[in-house]
Amino acid sequence: MLKNHTSFKIGGPADLFIYVNNQENLAALISQIASREIPFFILGNGSNLLVSDDGFNGIVLYLNEDFKSIRLKENSIIECGAGATLARVCVFAMQNNLSGLEFAWGIPGSCGGALFMNAGAYGKDISNVILEASHLTPQGTLQTLTKDNMMLSYRKSLYSENPFIITSLKLKLDRSHHKEIKNTMHQTILKRKSKQPLQFPSAGSVFKRPGGGYFAGALIESAGLKGAKIGGAMVSTKHSGFIVNTGNATAQDVSKLIKLIKEKVYLESGIILECEVKTLGNIKI
Ligand SMILES: Cc1cc2nc3c(=O)[nH]c(=O)nc-3n(C[C@H](O)[C@H](O)[C@H](O)COP(=O)(O)OP(=O)(O)OC[C@H]3O[C@@H](n4cnc5c(N)ncnc54)[C@H](O)[C@@H]3O)c2cc1C
C-alpha cells in the first residue's frame, strides 16, 4: 500500500512498486516503460504527496541503493544521489564543516523531491545551493543541467513541468565551522517543533504562499477553519497551513477539506489558494 510510503499515511496500492538500484537499471526500465506507454511515477520520500484511496494504475519507481550515495566531490561540493534524504545530506554537510543546507534540516524529503519542488524554508531554498543535476529522459537518455537552466522559482522547477527523472545532484556549499552549523541546525529544528504539528502524519504546508504578503495559514485561520475536520482529516490547530491525518483520514477526506478551505478563503479574502502538495492517482485537489 502506498500509504506506507507517504508522510500523510494515506493511499491505496500501485499496480507495481519497483525499487531501482542503479542508473543502468533505471535507464533500461524507463525506456521499456515508455515504449509500452505504461503510466509511471517517481516516488521520493512521499512527504509532499496525497495518494488516491484507490491507489495508482501504473508503476511506482523508488530510487534505492546507488541513488542514496553521498560523497564529497571537491573542497565544498557534495554530490548525492536523488534518493538520498535531505536529512542525511544535511548531517554529511555538517560533518564536513560545510554550511548552506541548514535551512533544509527538518524537511523530510529526498534530494530529488527537494529539487523537483525547489524546497525551502526560512528564506532559503534549494536554488541557493544547487550547482548542477543529472536526469534521465523517459527514453532513458542521461542529461545534465546547470542551475541556470533549471527554471527554479518558488516551489517550482523545470522538473515539475517535465517527465524527467532526477538521478543525482551537485550542491555547492561554503566552508564554515562545525559548531556554528550544528547550532543553526538546532535552532531550525526548534523553530519547526514549536510551529508545526509534527506529531501527526501530514504533507507539510498544503498550500503555497499566495504572495502579496499573505500567508495561507493566516488566511485559513481568518476564514474560521482552524481545527475544521472532515472525516479523519483536520486543519491543524497548531499551524492552519497543515492538514493532519488524525488517524484514519482518507484521500477523499483531505480532498474535501482542501475544497472547503479554498472556497471559504476565497469568499472571505478573494484570494485563490494554490496547492503545494502533489497528487497521485485519481484524486482532485
Ligand atoms: C512535516 C513536514 C514539513 C515540511 N516542511 C517543508 C518545508 O519547510 N519546505 C518545503 O519546501 N517543503 C516542506 N515539506 C514538504 C516536502 O518535504 C518537500 O516538498 C520535499 O521536497 C518533497 O520531497 P519528497 O522526496 O518527499 O518528494 P515526494 O513527496 O515523494 O514527491 C514530490 C514530487 O516530486 C517528484 N519527485 C520526487 N523525486 C523525484 C526524482 N528523483 N525525479 C523526478 N521527480 C521526483 C514526485 O514525482 C512528486 O511529483 C514538508 C513536509 C512535511 C511532512
Ligand as a Chemical Component Dictionary entry (heavy atoms), coordinates in Angstrom:
data_LIG
# 
_chem_comp.id                   LIG 
_chem_comp.type                 NON-POLYMER 
_chem_comp.pdbx_formal_charge   0 
_chem_comp.three_letter_code    LIG 
# 
loop_
_chem_comp_atom.comp_id 
_chem_comp_atom.atom_id 
_chem_comp_atom.alt_atom_id 
_chem_comp_atom.type_symbol 
_chem_comp_atom.charge 
_chem_comp_atom.model_Cartn_x 
_chem_comp_atom.model_Cartn_y 
_chem_comp_atom.model_Cartn_z 
_chem_comp_atom.pdbx_ordinal 
LIG C1  C1  C 0 6.334  17.847 8.425   1  
LIG C2  C2  C 0 6.685  18.363 7.047   2  
LIG C3  C3  C 0 7.388  19.543 6.931   3  
LIG C4  C4  C 0 7.719  20.040 5.655   4  
LIG N1  N1  N 0 8.405  21.218 5.568   5  
LIG C5  C5  C 0 8.730  21.696 4.364   6  
LIG C6  C6  C 0 9.465  22.921 4.238   7  
LIG O1  O1  O 0 9.834  23.549 5.212   8  
LIG N2  N2  N 0 9.743  23.367 2.987   9  
LIG C7  C7  C 0 9.368  22.687 1.873   10 
LIG O2  O2  O 0 9.674  23.139 0.762   11 
LIG N3  N3  N 0 8.682  21.534 1.952   12 
LIG C8  C8  C 0 8.368  21.017 3.159   13 
LIG N4  N4  N 0 7.674  19.834 3.247   14 
LIG C9  C9  C 0 7.220  19.150 2.016   15 
LIG C10 C10 C 0 8.207  18.125 1.449   16 
LIG O3  O3  O 0 9.037  17.581 2.454   17 
LIG C11 C11 C 0 9.065  18.724 0.341   18 
LIG O4  O4  O 0 8.265  19.214 -0.726  19 
LIG C12 C12 C 0 10.059 17.705 -0.242  20 
LIG O5  O5  O 0 10.944 18.366 -1.094  21 
LIG C13 C13 C 0 9.377  16.581 -1.027  22 
LIG O6  O6  O 0 10.363 15.602 -1.316  23 
LIG P1  P1  P 0 9.988  14.063 -1.417  24 
LIG O7  O7  O 0 11.221 13.319 -1.735  25 
LIG O8  O8  O 0 9.257  13.623 -0.215  26 
LIG O9  O9  O 0 9.032  14.095 -2.676  27 
LIG P2  P2  P 0 7.689  13.257 -2.928  28 
LIG O10 O10 O 0 6.633  13.732 -2.000  29 
LIG O11 O11 O 0 7.977  11.809 -2.937  30 
LIG O12 O12 O 0 7.345  13.745 -4.402  31 
LIG C14 C14 C 0 7.019  15.078 -4.685  32 
LIG C15 C15 C 0 7.124  15.278 -6.202  33 
LIG O13 O13 O 0 8.495  15.181 -6.567  34 
LIG C16 C16 C 0 8.643  14.219 -7.602  35 
LIG N5  N5  N 0 9.954  13.569 -7.465  36 
LIG C17 C17 C 0 10.499 13.039 -6.335  37 
LIG N6  N6  N 0 11.718 12.542 -6.594  38 
LIG C18 C18 C 0 11.948 12.755 -7.904  39 
LIG C19 C19 C 0 13.029 12.459 -8.785  40 
LIG N7  N7  N 0 14.140 11.819 -8.373  41 
LIG N8  N8  N 0 12.933 12.825 -10.083 42 
LIG C20 C20 C 0 11.809 13.467 -10.538 43 
LIG N9  N9  N 0 10.752 13.752 -9.756  44 
LIG C21 C21 C 0 10.828 13.410 -8.456  45 
LIG C22 C22 C 0 7.496  13.244 -7.404  46 
LIG O14 O14 O 0 7.207  12.537 -8.607  47 
LIG C23 C23 C 0 6.389  14.194 -6.977  48 
LIG O15 O15 O 0 5.754  14.773 -8.088  49 
LIG C24 C24 C 0 7.332  19.322 4.500   50 
LIG C25 C25 C 0 6.631  18.117 4.637   51 
LIG C26 C26 C 0 6.311  17.627 5.890   52 
LIG C27 C27 C 0 5.578  16.318 6.014   53 
# 
loop_
_chem_comp_bond.comp_id 
_chem_comp_bond.atom_id_1 
_chem_comp_bond.atom_id_2 
_chem_comp_bond.value_order 
_chem_comp_bond.pdbx_ordinal 
LIG C1  C2  SING 1  
LIG C2  C3  SING 2  
LIG C2  C26 DOUB 3  
LIG C3  C4  DOUB 4  
LIG C4  N1  SING 5  
LIG C4  C24 SING 6  
LIG N1  C5  DOUB 7  
LIG C5  C6  SING 8  
LIG C5  C8  SING 9  
LIG C6  O1  DOUB 10 
LIG C6  N2  SING 11 
LIG N2  C7  SING 12 
LIG C7  O2  DOUB 13 
LIG C7  N3  SING 14 
LIG N3  C8  DOUB 15 
LIG C8  N4  SING 16 
LIG N4  C9  SING 17 
LIG N4  C24 SING 18 
LIG C9  C10 SING 19 
LIG C10 O3  SING 20 
LIG C10 C11 SING 21 
LIG C11 O4  SING 22 
LIG C11 C12 SING 23 
LIG C12 O5  SING 24 
LIG C12 C13 SING 25 
LIG C13 O6  SING 26 
LIG O6  P1  SING 27 
LIG P1  O7  DOUB 28 
LIG P1  O8  SING 29 
LIG P1  O9  SING 30 
LIG O9  P2  SING 31 
LIG P2  O10 DOUB 32 
LIG P2  O11 SING 33 
LIG P2  O12 SING 34 
LIG O12 C14 SING 35 
LIG C14 C15 SING 36 
LIG C15 O13 SING 37 
LIG C15 C23 SING 38 
LIG O13 C16 SING 39 
LIG C16 N5  SING 40 
LIG C16 C22 SING 41 
LIG N5  C17 SING 42 
LIG N5  C21 SING 43 
LIG C17 N6  DOUB 44 
LIG N6  C18 SING 45 
LIG C18 C19 SING 46 
LIG C18 C21 DOUB 47 
LIG C19 N7  SING 48 
LIG C19 N8  DOUB 49 
LIG N8  C20 SING 50 
LIG C20 N9  DOUB 51 
LIG N9  C21 SING 52 
LIG C22 O14 SING 53 
LIG C22 C23 SING 54 
LIG C23 O15 SING 55 
LIG C24 C25 DOUB 56 
LIG C25 C26 SING 57 
LIG C26 C27 SING 58 
# 
